[in-house]
C-alpha cells in the first residue's frame, strides 16, 4: 500500500484498533506514504501513536476534512457504541469507500441499514492474539465489495496475523465461537492445568510457570509443525505411559474434553446469533439449569 495518497480511516483505537494500527506501522502498511486518520476521543488510547509519520488524530467524524475520500473506513469500536457512530460515515458510501467492521454481533445488514444499500461492507472477526501479531481473522463481504477492496482489506487485516475469507456470513457465528472466543479457552486450560498441578503437590508459582510454558510452547510447536494436531498428540503419548493414563480421563468414548468442547462451541455459536438481533446485546444469554437431583431413598 505504499504510495497510497488517500488515508484509511480508523474509527476507534482501543485494544484491537490499536493492535491493527501498530501492525500497519510495523509492516509499512501505514506511514508517511500511506496515511491513516484515527477518529478517537480518548487521548489515552492514541498517546503512543501521536507524532508518528502519516498518522493524524481527530476526536470525532465532524472534524474530518470535507474533501477526504478514504479507500477504507475501519470500524473498531464496541458493538454497543455503533448506533451513535456509524451513521456519520454514510456520506462515504458509494464513493469508492469500503467499510470494514471488526465488531462482534453486528451483521452486514446492520451496516446496510445505516450506510445504505450501495455501501461496500466487509464484516470481519479477528481475535486477541492480534496484539502480538499472531491472530487470525475471518472476513465476509457483501456483493458491493470489489476485488481491489477485498485485497486492500486483506492487506490491512494481515498486519496482525492470518486472514481467511468466507462466502456465507452465517459461518461467522461458529467462527466467533472457535477463534474469536477461543483464546479464553486456552487461558482456561492454563489455569486448570496449573490448579491441577497444585492439587498434586506442586508449589503454586511453579505449577503456573509449568502450565504457561507448556501451553505456549505446545502452541508454538503446533504452529511450526507440518503434522496435524492428532499426530502431535500421538507423538507425545507412549503406550502405557503417563500421558496415556491422563488421556484415558480426557478422551473417554462418551463425554470427556471433546464432548465438553463441542457443547461449549455450540453455546458460543448460539450466543453469537442472539447478539445479531436488535437489542440482544443487553440481554444475558439463556442458560440451562441442571436437573434437580432427588435425594436417594433411605434404606431401613
Residue frames relative to the residue before (quaternion, step in Angstrom):
aa qw qx qy qz dx dy dz
X 1.0000 0.0000 0.0000 0.0000 0.00 0.00 0.00
X 0.3895 0.7134 -0.5051 0.2901 3.63 1.14 0.09
X 0.7363 0.3647 -0.2861 0.4930 3.55 -0.99 0.83
X 0.4858 0.6423 -0.4516 0.3841 3.62 1.25 -0.08
X 0.2750 -0.7991 0.5150 0.1438 3.59 -0.64 1.08
X 0.6823 0.4515 -0.2901 0.4964 3.61 1.02 -0.74
X 0.4120 -0.7513 0.4591 0.2348 3.60 -0.79 0.96
X 0.4367 -0.6179 0.5825 0.2971 3.52 -1.26 0.53
X 0.2720 -0.7397 0.5887 0.1796 3.59 -1.04 0.76
X 0.1096 -0.7658 0.6318 0.0486 3.57 -0.81 1.04
X 0.1224 -0.8091 0.5743 0.0225 3.56 -0.33 1.29
X 0.7749 0.1720 -0.1802 0.5809 3.54 -0.19 1.34
X 0.0124 0.8111 -0.5828 0.0484 3.55 -0.77 1.03
X 0.2062 0.7750 -0.5573 0.2150 3.53 0.80 1.09
X 0.8258 -0.2065 0.1369 0.5065 3.58 -1.11 -0.58
X 0.7383 0.4017 -0.2515 0.4799 3.59 0.75 -0.97
X 0.6444 0.5105 -0.3263 0.4666 3.58 0.96 -0.79
X 0.6574 0.5053 -0.3015 0.4707 3.56 1.02 -0.83
X 0.6262 0.5287 -0.3347 0.4652 3.58 1.07 -0.74
X 0.6345 0.5220 -0.3281 0.4662 3.59 1.00 -0.80
X 0.6888 0.4843 -0.2939 0.4524 3.58 0.81 -0.98
X 0.6295 0.5241 -0.3363 0.4648 3.59 0.99 -0.79
X 0.6523 0.5065 -0.3095 0.4713 3.58 1.03 -0.79
X 0.6351 0.5250 -0.3321 0.4591 3.60 1.00 -0.80
X 0.6750 0.4935 -0.2986 0.4602 3.57 0.91 -0.91
X 0.6614 0.5182 -0.3083 0.4461 3.59 0.98 -0.85
X 0.7509 0.3962 -0.2031 0.4877 3.58 1.01 -0.78
X 0.5192 -0.6472 0.4173 0.3706 3.56 1.25 -0.13
X 0.4159 0.6973 -0.4726 0.3427 3.57 1.29 0.23
X 0.7451 0.1549 -0.1250 0.6365 3.55 1.31 -0.36
X 0.3589 0.7185 -0.5398 0.2520 3.55 -1.13 0.64
X 0.8214 -0.2556 0.1675 0.4815 3.55 -1.25 -0.36
X 0.7627 0.3452 -0.1895 0.5130 3.60 1.00 -0.82
X 0.7386 0.2684 -0.1865 0.5896 3.59 1.29 -0.01
X 0.1195 -0.8709 0.4729 0.0600 3.57 0.43 1.24
X 0.1444 -0.7501 0.6410 0.0753 3.52 -1.33 0.55
X 0.1514 -0.7522 0.6329 0.1035 3.54 -1.08 0.78
X 0.2091 -0.7701 0.5938 0.1030 3.57 -0.76 1.08
X 0.1369 -0.7512 0.6403 0.0837 3.55 -0.97 0.93
X 0.3041 0.7451 -0.5121 0.3000 3.57 -0.13 1.34
X 0.3264 -0.7844 0.4948 0.1827 3.62 -0.61 1.09
X 0.6614 0.5207 -0.3136 0.4395 3.61 1.12 -0.55
X 0.3929 -0.7458 0.4915 0.2187 3.58 -0.51 1.19
X 0.6266 0.5653 -0.3446 0.4111 3.59 1.00 -0.80
X 0.6570 0.5335 -0.3130 0.4310 3.59 1.04 -0.75
X 0.7626 0.3717 -0.1889 0.4946 3.58 1.10 -0.65
X 0.3787 0.7748 -0.4573 0.2169 3.60 1.28 -0.12
X 0.7093 0.4758 -0.2753 0.4412 3.60 0.87 -0.91
X 0.6989 0.4588 -0.2735 0.4757 3.60 1.23 -0.26
X 0.4865 0.6697 -0.4379 0.3508 3.57 1.23 -0.15
X 0.7919 0.2818 -0.2296 0.4907 3.55 -0.94 0.94
X 0.5002 0.6416 -0.4368 0.3838 3.60 1.26 -0.06
X 0.5483 -0.6300 0.4401 0.3299 3.56 -0.99 0.82
X 0.8280 0.2225 -0.1765 0.4835 3.55 -0.90 0.94
X 0.6464 0.5103 -0.3170 0.4704 3.61 1.27 -0.07
X 0.0495 -0.7732 0.6322 -0.0096 3.56 -0.82 1.10
X 0.1613 -0.8005 0.5740 0.0605 3.57 -0.97 0.84
X 0.0193 0.7607 -0.6485 0.0187 3.56 -0.96 0.96
X 0.5418 -0.6576 0.4292 0.2997 3.55 -1.21 0.55
X 0.8159 0.0151 0.0279 0.5774 3.59 1.06 -0.65
X 0.6904 -0.5035 0.3315 0.3999 3.55 -1.28 0.42
X 0.6029 0.5907 -0.3572 0.3999 3.60 1.07 -0.67
X 0.6672 0.5066 -0.2928 0.4609 3.60 1.20 -0.44
X 0.4784 0.6652 -0.4455 0.3609 3.60 1.24 0.00
X 0.5611 -0.5933 0.4454 0.3671 3.62 -1.07 0.64
X 0.5648 -0.6414 0.4069 0.3226 3.56 -0.99 0.84
X 0.7411 0.4161 -0.2287 0.4748 3.59 1.08 -0.67
X 0.3872 0.7322 -0.4877 0.2760 3.61 1.22 0.19
X 0.0383 -0.7948 0.6054 -0.0166 3.58 -1.00 0.87
X 0.0811 -0.8543 0.5124 0.0329 3.61 0.32 1.22
X 0.4606 -0.6611 0.5064 0.3071 3.60 -1.03 0.66
X 0.7918 0.0729 -0.0200 0.6061 3.57 1.17 -0.67
X 0.1374 -0.7204 0.6716 0.1059 3.52 -1.20 0.74
X 0.1560 -0.8019 0.5739 0.0564 3.57 -0.55 1.19
X 0.1894 -0.7733 0.5972 0.0970 3.57 -0.66 1.12
X 0.0779 0.7997 -0.5851 0.1098 3.56 -0.44 1.27
X 0.4186 0.6766 -0.4845 0.3636 3.55 0.91 1.01
X 0.6434 -0.5277 0.3799 0.4041 3.56 -1.25 0.33
X 0.6242 -0.5842 0.3615 0.3720 3.60 -1.01 0.77
X 0.6784 0.5118 -0.3054 0.4296 3.58 0.94 -0.83
X 0.6646 0.4913 -0.3029 0.4745 3.60 1.25 -0.29
X 0.4577 0.7397 -0.4165 0.2643 3.58 1.27 -0.32
X 0.6398 0.5702 -0.3454 0.3825 3.61 0.85 -0.94
X 0.7362 0.4198 -0.2319 0.4775 3.56 1.01 -0.76
X 0.7045 0.4691 -0.2492 0.4706 3.59 1.27 -0.19
X 0.6845 0.5494 -0.3060 0.3687 3.58 0.72 -1.09
X 0.6593 0.5431 -0.3554 0.3796 3.68 0.74 -0.87
X 0.5939 0.5956 -0.3681 0.3963 3.61 1.09 -0.58
X 0.7057 0.4639 -0.2583 0.4690 3.60 1.20 -0.46
X 0.3684 0.7580 -0.4698 0.2626 3.58 1.27 0.12
X 0.6036 0.5763 -0.3839 0.3952 3.68 0.95 -0.63
X 0.6456 0.5285 -0.3343 0.4384 3.63 1.15 -0.43
X 0.5211 0.6650 -0.4102 0.3435 3.60 1.21 -0.40
X 0.8243 0.2233 -0.1795 0.4883 3.53 -0.99 0.88
X 0.6346 0.5200 -0.3328 0.4649 3.59 1.27 0.18
X 0.6935 -0.4632 0.2727 0.4797 3.56 1.14 0.59
X 0.5535 0.6030 -0.3863 0.4252 3.56 1.30 0.17
X 0.2060 -0.7438 0.6234 0.1254 3.56 -1.10 0.80
X 0.2575 -0.7557 0.5846 0.1442 3.57 -1.00 0.84
X 0.0864 -0.8043 0.5879 -0.0080 3.56 -0.64 1.19
X 0.0763 -0.8137 0.5762 0.0079 3.59 -0.54 1.17
X 0.1332 -0.7796 0.6067 0.0806 3.56 -1.01 0.86
X 0.4450 0.6953 -0.4452 0.3468 3.58 1.25 0.42
X 0.4221 -0.6944 0.5242 0.2546 3.57 -0.95 0.88
X 0.8231 0.3170 -0.1943 0.4293 3.54 -1.24 0.51
X 0.6629 0.4390 -0.3241 0.5127 3.60 1.20 0.25
X 0.2210 -0.8196 0.5160 0.1145 3.61 -0.15 1.27
X 0.7097 -0.4518 0.3291 0.4288 3.55 -1.30 0.23
X 0.6343 0.5455 -0.3455 0.4251 3.60 0.96 -0.79
X 0.5779 0.5781 -0.3761 0.4363 3.60 1.12 -0.60
X 0.7005 0.4578 -0.2693 0.4766 3.59 0.87 -0.94
X 0.6060 0.5434 -0.3550 0.4599 3.60 1.10 -0.62
X 0.6272 0.5412 -0.3336 0.4499 3.58 1.04 -0.74
X 0.7478 0.4033 -0.2095 0.4840 3.58 1.00 -0.86
X 0.7726 0.3658 -0.1738 0.4889 3.58 1.08 -0.72
X 0.5607 -0.6152 0.3780 0.4054 3.57 1.26 -0.27
X 0.6224 -0.5945 0.3704 0.3492 3.59 -1.15 0.60
X 0.6484 0.5351 -0.3262 0.4322 3.60 1.18 -0.42
X 0.5078 0.6856 -0.4056 0.3280 3.59 1.25 -0.25
X 0.3318 -0.6950 0.6029 0.2082 3.56 -1.11 0.78
X 0.0086 -0.8395 0.5369 -0.0825 3.57 -0.43 1.26
X 0.0657 -0.7555 0.6513 0.0268 3.54 -1.03 0.91
X 0.1502 -0.7625 0.6250 0.0736 3.53 -0.88 1.01
X 0.0246 -0.8228 0.5666 -0.0363 3.57 -0.75 1.04
X 0.1833 -0.7630 0.6106 0.1067 3.55 -1.19 0.64
X 0.0735 -0.7902 0.6080 0.0226 3.60 -0.34 1.23
X 0.2546 -0.7444 0.5696 0.2381 3.59 -1.22 -0.20
X 0.7207 -0.5267 0.2633 0.3659 3.55 -1.24 0.49
X 0.5543 0.5814 -0.4354 0.4063 3.69 1.02 -0.28
X 0.4179 0.6830 -0.4704 0.3710 3.59 1.30 0.03
X 0.5803 0.6106 -0.3673 0.3943 3.60 1.14 -0.60
X 0.7549 0.2880 -0.1802 0.5610 3.60 1.21 -0.46
X 0.6010 -0.6125 0.3399 0.3848 3.56 1.24 0.45
X 0.6450 0.5171 -0.3146 0.4665 3.58 1.25 0.32
X 0.3564 0.7478 -0.4877 0.2756 3.55 1.10 0.65
X 0.2009 -0.7184 0.6313 0.2122 3.50 -1.37 -0.18
X 0.1221 -0.7923 0.5974 0.0223 3.54 -0.95 0.96
X 0.1443 -0.7539 0.6349 0.0876 3.54 -1.03 0.85
X 0.0971 -0.8279 0.5523 -0.0101 3.57 -0.76 1.08
X 0.0722 -0.7692 0.6344 0.0238 3.52 -1.25 0.60
X 0.1354 -0.8183 0.5559 0.0551 3.60 -0.81 0.94
X 0.4749 -0.6364 0.5108 0.3295 3.54 -1.23 0.41
X 0.7127 -0.4838 0.2809 0.4232 3.65 -1.19 0.28
X 0.6044 0.5842 -0.3617 0.4032 3.62 1.17 -0.35
X 0.5645 0.6099 -0.3864 0.4000 3.59 1.25 -0.30
X 0.3116 -0.7634 0.5407 0.1665 3.57 -0.72 1.09
X 0.6685 -0.4825 0.3710 0.4273 3.57 -1.28 0.23
X 0.6491 0.5183 -0.3169 0.4579 3.58 1.01 -0.80
X 0.6567 0.4968 -0.3104 0.4749 3.59 1.01 -0.77
X 0.6233 0.5267 -0.3337 0.4719 3.56 1.04 -0.74
X 0.6527 0.5103 -0.3120 0.4650 3.59 0.96 -0.83
X 0.6534 0.5090 -0.3139 0.4641 3.57 1.00 -0.81
X 0.6465 0.5058 -0.3159 0.4758 3.60 0.98 -0.83
X 0.6190 0.5365 -0.3384 0.4632 3.58 1.03 -0.77
X 0.6640 0.5082 -0.3073 0.4543 3.57 0.92 -0.89
X 0.6562 0.5089 -0.3096 0.4633 3.58 0.97 -0.83
X 0.7078 0.4586 -0.2644 0.4678 3.58 0.89 -0.93
X 0.6339 0.5585 -0.3299 0.4212 3.60 1.07 -0.70
X 0.5155 0.6505 -0.4154 0.3722 3.59 1.23 -0.21
X 0.7654 0.3142 -0.1838 0.5308 3.61 1.21 -0.38
X 0.8141 -0.1759 0.0866 0.5467 3.62 1.19 0.34
X 0.7632 -0.3526 0.2776 0.4648 3.53 -1.27 -0.44
X 0.1626 -0.7705 0.6092 0.0939 3.56 -1.26 0.50
X 0.0123 -0.7688 0.6394 -0.0030 3.55 -1.02 0.88
X 0.2378 -0.7668 0.5815 0.1320 3.57 -1.15 0.67
X 0.1100 -0.7699 0.6253 0.0642 3.55 -1.14 0.68
X 0.4407 -0.6980 0.5013 0.2594 3.57 -1.17 0.56
X 0.7245 0.3984 -0.2166 0.5190 3.58 1.14 -0.67
X 0.3744 -0.7631 0.4838 0.2085 3.58 -0.43 1.20
X 0.5665 0.6160 -0.3860 0.3881 3.60 1.12 -0.57
X 0.6073 0.5748 -0.3525 0.4203 3.59 1.15 -0.56
X 0.5438 0.6274 -0.4098 0.3778 3.61 1.18 -0.29
X 0.5647 0.5847 -0.3975 0.4256 3.62 1.19 -0.32
X 0.7081 0.3881 -0.2823 0.5180 3.67 0.79 -0.82
X 0.5591 0.5711 -0.3972 0.4511 3.61 1.15 -0.49
X 0.6458 0.5168 -0.3089 0.4696 3.57 0.95 -0.91
X 0.6676 0.5164 -0.2973 0.4465 3.56 0.96 -0.89
X 0.7261 0.4368 -0.2449 0.4712 3.59 0.97 -0.86
X 0.8312 0.2249 -0.1088 0.4967 3.60 0.54 -1.13
X 0.6356 0.5357 -0.3429 0.4376 3.59 1.01 -0.71
X 0.7605 0.3176 -0.1656 0.5416 3.56 0.92 -0.96
X 0.4735 0.7471 -0.3924 0.2523 3.57 1.24 -0.49
X 0.6151 0.5528 -0.3828 0.4116 3.65 0.89 -0.70
X 0.6183 0.5446 -0.3540 0.4424 3.60 1.05 -0.67
X 0.6269 0.5301 -0.3446 0.4553 3.59 1.05 -0.71
X 0.6531 0.5084 -0.3110 0.4672 3.58 1.01 -0.82
X 0.6489 0.5030 -0.3229 0.4708 3.58 0.98 -0.80
X 0.6256 0.5223 -0.3338 0.4737 3.57 1.08 -0.72
X 0.6031 0.5508 -0.3536 0.4559 3.59 1.05 -0.71
X 0.6573 0.4988 -0.3131 0.4702 3.58 0.94 -0.88
X 0.6307 0.5393 -0.3270 0.4522 3.59 1.00 -0.82
X 0.7316 0.4381 -0.2503 0.4586 3.55 0.74 -1.09
X 0.6041 0.5451 -0.3558 0.4598 3.59 1.10 -0.63
X 0.6601 0.4950 -0.3045 0.4760 3.56 0.97 -0.84
X 0.6610 0.5094 -0.3102 0.4554 3.57 0.94 -0.85
X 0.6399 0.5110 -0.3261 0.4723 3.57 1.03 -0.75
X 0.6310 0.5230 -0.3301 0.4683 3.58 1.06 -0.71
X 0.6374 0.5176 -0.3247 0.4694 3.56 1.02 -0.80
X 0.6532 0.5143 -0.3106 0.4609 3.58 1.00 -0.86
X 0.6698 0.4875 -0.2927 0.4775 3.59 1.18 -0.55
X 0.7007 -0.5011 0.2553 0.4391 3.59 1.28 0.08
X 0.5198 0.6437 -0.4246 0.3675 3.61 1.22 -0.07
X 0.5376 -0.5722 0.4891 0.3800 3.60 -1.12 0.52
X 0.6140 -0.6096 0.3551 0.3541 3.58 -0.99 0.84
X 0.6846 0.4876 -0.3066 0.4467 3.60 0.86 -0.89
X 0.6532 0.4978 -0.3162 0.4749 3.58 1.03 -0.73
X 0.6274 0.5429 -0.3377 0.4446 3.58 1.00 -0.81
X 0.6811 0.4706 -0.2909 0.4796 3.59 0.94 -0.86
X 0.6224 0.5369 -0.3443 0.4537 3.58 1.02 -0.73
X 0.6556 0.5046 -0.3010 0.4744 3.56 0.98 -0.87
X 0.6640 0.5127 -0.3083 0.4487 3.59 0.93 -0.91
X 0.6694 0.4989 -0.3099 0.4549 3.60 0.86 -0.91
X 0.6891 0.4788 -0.2902 0.4601 3.57 0.84 -0.95
X 0.6520 0.5203 -0.3164 0.4517 3.57 1.02 -0.76
X 0.6788 0.4819 -0.2935 0.4699 3.58 0.90 -0.91
X 0.7052 0.4511 -0.2816 0.4689 3.60 0.81 -0.92
X 0.6536 0.5098 -0.3153 0.4621 3.59 1.00 -0.78
X 0.6553 0.5014 -0.3099 0.4724 3.57 0.99 -0.81
X 0.6259 0.5350 -0.3308 0.4610 3.56 1.07 -0.73
X 0.6632 0.4912 -0.3055 0.4749 3.57 0.98 -0.80
X 0.6209 0.5268 -0.3368 0.4729 3.58 1.07 -0.72
X 0.6445 0.5122 -0.3108 0.4750 3.57 1.00 -0.84
X 0.6391 0.5364 -0.3146 0.4526 3.57 1.06 -0.78
X 0.7573 0.4098 -0.2087 0.4636 3.58 0.89 -0.91
X 0.6442 0.5719 -0.3291 0.3868 3.58 1.04 -0.71
X 0.4443 -0.6746 0.5244 0.2691 3.54 -1.17 0.63
X 0.6063 0.5739 -0.3529 0.4225 3.60 1.16 -0.55
X 0.5218 -0.6160 0.4809 0.3421 3.60 -1.17 0.53
X 0.7104 -0.4841 0.3099 0.4062 3.55 -1.28 0.39
X 0.6646 0.5116 -0.3316 0.4319 3.60 0.90 -0.83
X 0.6406 0.5065 -0.3342 0.4705 3.60 1.07 -0.64
X 0.6205 0.5277 -0.3430 0.4678 3.59 1.01 -0.73
X 0.6252 0.5257 -0.3349 0.4696 3.57 1.05 -0.74
X 0.6649 0.4968 -0.3100 0.4638 3.58 0.90 -0.86
X 0.6107 0.5745 -0.3494 0.4182 3.58 1.07 -0.70
X 0.6940 0.4621 -0.2634 0.4853 3.57 1.15 -0.66
X 0.7029 0.5080 -0.2435 0.4341 3.56 1.19 -0.61
X 0.1331 -0.7775 0.6128 0.0470 3.55 -0.50 1.22
X 0.5434 -0.6258 0.4381 0.3482 3.62 -0.91 0.84
X 0.8386 0.1528 -0.1331 0.5056 3.54 -0.84 0.99
X 0.5521 0.6390 -0.3837 0.3737 3.61 1.25 0.09
X 0.7565 -0.3858 0.2778 0.4491 3.54 -1.35 -0.14
X 0.6506 0.5156 -0.3271 0.4515 3.59 0.95 -0.82
X 0.6402 0.5267 -0.3217 0.4574 3.56 0.99 -0.84
X 0.6311 0.5345 -0.3323 0.4534 3.57 1.03 -0.77
X 0.6696 0.4864 -0.3013 0.4735 3.60 0.98 -0.81
X 0.6747 0.5053 -0.3005 0.4463 3.57 0.96 -0.86
X 0.5364 0.5977 -0.4058 0.4363 3.58 1.22 -0.34
X 0.6650 0.4644 -0.2919 0.5068 3.57 1.18 -0.55
X 0.7374 0.4495 -0.2304 0.4484 3.57 0.90 -0.97
X 0.8012 0.2820 -0.1262 0.5125 3.60 1.13 -0.57
X 0.1466 0.7810 -0.5941 0.1246 3.64 0.65 0.96
X 0.6566 -0.5338 0.3473 0.4041 3.55 -1.17 0.48
X 0.7786 0.1580 -0.0921 0.6002 3.57 1.01 -0.76
X 0.7741 0.2375 -0.2088 0.5485 3.53 -0.63 1.13
X 0.5079 0.6522 -0.4692 0.3106 3.54 -1.14 -0.54
X 0.7882 -0.3544 0.2313 0.4467 3.53 -1.34 -0.11
X 0.6426 0.5415 -0.3382 0.4236 3.61 0.92 -0.83
X 0.6815 0.4734 -0.2887 0.4777 3.59 0.89 -0.92
X 0.6446 0.5268 -0.3165 0.4547 3.56 1.01 -0.81
X 0.6666 0.4920 -0.2999 0.4730 3.58 0.95 -0.87
X 0.6144 0.5450 -0.3461 0.4536 3.60 1.03 -0.74
X 0.6604 0.4915 -0.2989 0.4826 3.58 0.98 -0.86
X 0.6497 0.5251 -0.3194 0.4473 3.59 0.97 -0.82
X 0.6683 0.4900 -0.3002 0.4724 3.59 0.90 -0.89
X 0.6284 0.5290 -0.3335 0.4627 3.58 1.02 -0.76
X 0.6566 0.5076 -0.3104 0.4635 3.60 0.97 -0.83
X 0.6690 0.4879 -0.2975 0.4753 3.58 0.95 -0.85
X 0.6228 0.5331 -0.3363 0.4635 3.59 1.06 -0.72
X 0.6401 0.5158 -0.3236 0.4686 3.59 0.95 -0.85
X 0.6744 0.4970 -0.3025 0.4546 3.57 0.90 -0.90
X 0.6123 0.5418 -0.3496 0.4575 3.59 1.04 -0.69
X 0.6568 0.4949 -0.3071 0.4789 3.58 0.99 -0.78
X 0.6331 0.5322 -0.3277 0.4566 3.58 1.04 -0.76
X 0.6652 0.5312 -0.3020 0.4290 3.58 0.96 -0.86
X 0.6144 0.5562 -0.3427 0.4424 3.58 1.21 -0.44
X 0.6013 0.5560 -0.3659 0.4421 3.59 1.25 -0.25
X 0.5929 -0.5970 0.3976 0.3661 3.61 -0.99 0.73
X 0.8404 0.1804 -0.1513 0.4881 3.56 -0.89 0.96
X 0.5039 0.6924 -0.4071 0.3176 3.59 1.27 -0.06
X 0.5593 0.6474 -0.3920 0.3382 3.60 1.11 -0.58
X 0.6892 0.4906 -0.2838 0.4514 3.56 1.09 -0.70
X 0.6307 0.5460 -0.3309 0.4411 3.55 1.24 -0.36
X 0.4471 -0.6726 0.5180 0.2818 3.54 -1.06 0.72
X 0.5447 -0.6245 0.4330 0.3547 3.59 -1.03 0.69
X 0.5045 -0.6422 0.4829 0.3159 3.51 -1.09 0.71
X 0.1015 -0.7935 0.5987 0.0408 3.54 -0.91 0.90
X 0.3790 -0.7171 0.5411 0.2221 3.50 -1.07 0.78
X 0.3268 -0.7465 0.5464 0.1933 3.53 -0.81 1.01
X 0.4939 -0.6524 0.4698 0.3313 3.57 -0.93 0.78
X 0.5576 -0.6160 0.4213 0.3634 3.59 -1.00 0.68
X 0.5164 -0.6408 0.4721 0.3161 3.53 -1.12 0.73
X 0.3140 -0.7490 0.5557 0.1777 3.52 -0.96 0.90
X 0.3682 -0.7225 0.5421 0.2205 3.50 -0.88 0.95
X 0.5089 -0.6418 0.4634 0.3383 3.58 -0.95 0.75
X 0.5512 -0.6242 0.4300 0.3487 3.59 -1.01 0.71
X 0.5347 -0.6272 0.4614 0.3284 3.51 -1.11 0.73
X 0.4495 -0.6927 0.5000 0.2611 3.52 -0.98 0.89
X 0.2792 -0.7415 0.5882 0.1622 3.48 -1.04 0.83
X 0.2185 -0.7877 0.5655 0.1096 3.59 -0.72 1.04
